[in-house]
Amino acid sequence: MPYDKKSDLPEQVQDNLPSHAEEIFKEAYNNAYEQYKDPDDRDGDDSREEVAFKVAWSAVKQKYEKNENGDWVKK
């Protein structure tokens, strides 16, 4: 299901990402959730939610990376 606000995001996202990265995640997830609603648009047997999560994390990784301490920081 799409997320209305950052506080609706899963704990694994809220507990690890900076605020801006959470916003990127939320927007990418919501867009992918809508874009891949038709199973024929998805590769393999991934659910709509699984595809949206993959897209969202990929979007975050374009702007953020983990540092040597395991914290997400802007590239």
N, C-alpha and C positions, 0 to 999 in steps of 0.2 A: 504494500500500500504506500502511496506517496506520503511524504512528510510535510506538514504545514509549517512547522517551525523547528529550529535547531534543537530545542529541548525535547522534541519527539524522536530524535535520532537514537539509534541503539547505544547502549552504554559503552560498547567497544569503540565507538566513534567519538562520543562525548569525552570519554576518559583519556583519549590519546591525541586528538587533533586540536590545534589552535583554532580559535574562533573563525578566522577567515577560511581555513581549510574545511571546517564543518559546513560553512556556507557553500563552498565548492561541491562538497560531497552531496549535500541536500539537493542542490540544483541539478547536478548531473544524474543523481538517482531518479529524481522526479521526471526528468526528460527521458531517460532511458526506459523507465517504467511505462511511460506512455508510448514511446517509439516501438518497443518490443512486445506490445500487448498480443499481437498475433503470433502464435507458436511457429508459424512458417517463417517468420522473420528472425528466429533464433537458431543458432547452431547447436546441434546436439540435443540433449534432453534437459538442458537447464531450464529451470522455471523462470518466470518473468522477474521474480525477486532476485534470483541468483544472477541473472544477466545485469540487472540494474545495479546490484552491489559491485560487480566486476567493473562496470563502466564508471561508477562513482569513485572507486579506489584508483582506477587508472587516471581519472581527471585530477584527483588530489596529487598523485605522484608526478604529474606534469609540472606542478608548482612547488611541491614540498618533497623533502626527503628525510630519512631518519639520520640523525647525527650519531657520533660514536657512543653517546649515552642512551641511544634508543628513543630520543625525543624527535618529534616531527618539527622540522624547521624549514623556512622558506629557502628555496634554492638560490 
